[in-house]
Amino acid sequence: MTPIRVAVIGGGRNGEHDVSLGSAAAVANALDPGRYDVVRLTIERDGRWRKGTGPVVNLAAAVEVLAGCDVAVPMVHGPRGEDGSLAALLEFAGVPYAGSGVQAGALAMNKWATKVIAEAEGISTAPGVVLTAATAERYRLTGPVVVKPVAAGSSQGVTLVSEPAGLALAVRSALSFDDRILVEDMITGREIDVAVLGRADGTRVVSPALEIAVDGFFDYTAKYDGSARFLVPAPLTTDEQAALEDAALVMYDALGCGGVARIDFFLTAAGPVLNEVNTAPGFTEHSQVPRMFAAAGTAYPMLLDLLIGDALAGRS
């Protein structure tokens, strides 16, 4: 049987470049060489592309390489990748790809738009406001808040602020990643993630829930320094599990997600509160989503097979 030619794309022009390289390398290394012919593509920090360890090439040459592949697995997290940009390029190139399409990527990356959609669907979110460099000067702190860029990932530019003296620095940090920032009331609750896999036949598979246990704030450092513990399956009551699964499915479908997406919640005494939706979550074997599906018996290589097979079968 002729191997399936798969383009695995990593890197990107944003602060998650190195994280994306890790996801792409893990995916490429896990694909069965007897079944797949893997083409490793990297988007450099300056936007140019590289095939394997070869020289950088311009966009036209990169598209030509993509067009020669049967399917693509985009592993570019964050802006100019996860936000629908890369999906749009693949659409124009006519290459089937794993994951969400242009619209879902753009909506989910925009945390404010995601909040508006969630509230319209009856899913709670933290009370918050959108600010710019101009309007932030008029904002007054009335309680603990989380300051974050409207469109960024990996908790970059995210700061927990409890005292007015820390607000200005938090705003500057968030504005270094985006020209709009989101200031949300701090929510006290357990941090629970749920992954949803949309299959090509229209069915939805929900993973076991995962709880993040960390001392303090789950910021960029805690995400990648190994200090956070992931409990999967999360210890939940039947009602809690059902509420989280229902909310995750609603958000997945409301945003129009495809492939696999990770939906993050705070579980409070009043029920789930949506934090955010990740349409291109971290994807090493030890990342949250692969861990969740592994707990249900779907090993990492098998999960990749499902994503690639569904991409080839049609948009999920």
N, C-alpha and C positions, 0 to 999 in steps of 0.2 A: 504494500500500500504506500502511495506517495505521501511523505510527511506533510503535515499542515504547516505552512510557512507563517510564523507568528512574529509580529513586530512587538517587542516589549519596550515601552518608552518610559524613560526616567529623567531625572534632573528638573529643569525648569528655571524660569526667570523670576524667582521669588525666594523668600527666606526659608522655604522648605526644601530647597535644592538637595541637600545632603540626605534628608529623610526620604525623599523620592528616589534617590539613587539606591538607598538601602532596600526599599520595596521592590524596585525594578530588578535588582540583582537577585533578590530572593526568589521572585517569580521565575526569572529566566533559568536559574539554577535548578528549580524544582520541576520544570517541564521535562517530560520523558523524551530523551533524544531519539528514541526509536519511533516516536509518534509525531514529534514536532521538530521543525527546522526553525530555530530561534534566531531572529534578527534583533540584536541589541542596539537600540537607538537612544542617544542622550541629547537632551536640549541643554546647551551650555548656559552659563549665567548671563552671557551677552546675547542669548537668543539664537546663536548658531547651532547647527546640529552635528552630531558625530555618529558614525556607524561603527560599532565595536570600538576598537582602539585606533581606527583610521583617522585621517585628517577631518577637520570640521568642514561642513559643506553649507551651501545656502539653502533657503527654504525650498526652492524649485527642485533641487537635487534630492532633498529629503522626501518631498512628496512623491518623486519618482520611485524611491525605494519603498515607500509605504504602498504605492499602487501595485507593486510587485508582490505584496504579501496577501495571504488569504484572510487574515484577521489581525486586529491590533489589540493589545492589552495596555491601555494608558495607565501609568503609575505616577503621574505628575500631580502631586498634592498642591493645593493652594491656588492663588491667582495665576492667570495665564496658563491654566491647566485644568484643574478641577472645576473651574467656574464656567465651563462650557466652551472655552476657547479651543481646546484640543479636540473636543468632540466635533466642533464646527469644521475644523480642518479635515478631520477624517470623513465627515459627511461629504465635503466637497471633493475629496480624493476618491470617494466611492469605496471606502474600506470598512467592512463590518468591524465593530469594536465592542469589547466588554464594558459594561457599566452604563451610567446614565447619559442621556442625550443632552443637547445644548440647553434646553429650557430648564430641566431639572437641575443641572449643574449650576446655572446662573442663579436660580432662585435659592437653592440651598446654601450657596456661598454667601449670599446676602442675608445676614442674620436678622435684619429688620424685616425683610420680606417674608422670611420663614416665620417670624413671630406673628405677623399679620395673618398669614394663612392658617397657622395653628389656632389662633384665637377665633377665626371664622369657622373653624371645624370643631370648636368647643374644647380645645386642648389648652390647658393653662400654660402661661409663660410668666417669667418674672416681669413685674412692672418696670418699664424703662423708657428712655428717651434717646433720640438720635441727636448728636451735636456735631458741629464743625469747629474749626479753629476760631471762627468769629463768634459763634453762639456759646461756646464752652465757657467764655469769660463770664457769662451771666448765670451759669449754673451754680446752685448752692447745695451743698451736701446736707442732707437731713438724716442720714443713717448709713450703715455700711452698704457699699455698692461694689459692683464689679465693672471695671472700665475695660472695654475691648474694641478692636477695630470692627467695623461692620463686615468687612470681607477680608478674612485672613484665617490661617489654620494653625494647628499644633500649639494653641494657646500663646502664640507670639503676640506681644503687645498687650497681654491681659494682666490686669493688676487688681488685687483686692484692696479697697481703700476704706479704712475705718475712721480716719481723722481728716479734717479739712486740710491739714498741712501736707498730706500726701496726694491731694487731688491733682495739682498742677503737673507733677512729675508723671503721674499715671496717664493724664491726658496727652502729654507730649509723647510718651511711649506709644500709645495707641495711634496717634496721628502720624507717627513715623512709618506705619504700615498701611494706612488708608486715610483719605481725606474726610471720612465720616467715622464717628465713633459711637458706640452704644454704651450707655450707662444704665445698668440694671440693678435693682434692689438685690441684695445678697439673699439667696434662698438657703435655708437650713434643711438639709435632707441627705439621704444616701444617694451616691452617684451610681446610677445604673445605666448600662448600655444594652441595647437590643439591636441585633442585625436582621435585616430582611433581604432575602434573595428572591428576586422576581424571575420566574422561569419563562422560557419562550412560549410555553403553552398557556400563559396567563395565570398560572397558579403562583402562590406566594409561600415561601418557606421561612418561618421565623426561628431564629436560633435560640438556644437557652440564654437567659439574661446573664450579664456579667456585672459584678459589683467592683468598683474601684475603691480600695482601701489605702489611704495615704494619711500621713501625719501632716496636717496643715492643708495648704492650698494645692490643688492639682494643676500646677503651672507647667511651663515648657520644661523646666529642669526635672520636675517630678515625673514627667512623661517618659523621659529618656535616660534617667540616671539609675534606673532599676530599683528605686526606693518604693514605688507604688506596688501594691499587691493586687492581683486580679483574682477574684473569687468567682468561679464558674463551675456549675450553675450557681447563681446568686441565691442565698437563702431567702426565699420569698413565700408568702402565703399563696394559696390558690387564687384568691381575689386580686392580690397585688400583681401576680404574674399575668393574669388575664387583662387587667387594666393597662399594664405596660405593653403587652402584645397588641391590644386593640389600638392604642395610641400610636404605636410604631407603624402599624399597617395603614392607619388613616393618613399619617404624614407621608409615608412612602408613596401612596397613591395620589394624594393631593398635590404633591410636588411633581408627580410624573416620573419617579425614579425608575431606573433600569438596572439590571445586574444586581450587585450587592450594595447596600447602603447601611451605615451605622447611625442609629438614632439614639441620642444621649438624653437622659432624663435625670432630674432630681426626684427621688421618691420621698414625699412628705406625708404627714399625717392626713392631709386632705386629698392625697392621691398624687399621680405623676405630674411633674412640671417639666415641660420641654426645655432643654438647654440648646441643642443644635442638631443639625442633620449633616452627616458627612457622606457625600456621594463618591468620594475617592479616599476611603480611610486607609490608614497604614496597613501594609500588607506583607510584612515578613511573617514567617511561620509563628512567631511569638507575639505578633500584634493581636489586638483585641478580637477582631472579626475572625481570623483563622482559629483562635483559641475557642471562640464560642461554637463554631461549627464542628471543631474537633471534639468538643464535649458531647455533641449529638451524634458522633460516629462518622462525620465527614472529614477525612484527613485532608491536609493542605493540598497535596497534588490532585486529589479528587475534586476539591472545591474549584481549583483552577480549570480542571477538565469541564466542569459544569458551566463555568463562566464562558469559556471559549466555545463550547458546543452550542450554548444558547445564543451567543453572538452570531455564530454561523447560521443557526436555524432561523434567525430573525430577531428584530428588536423586541426585548421583553417589556 
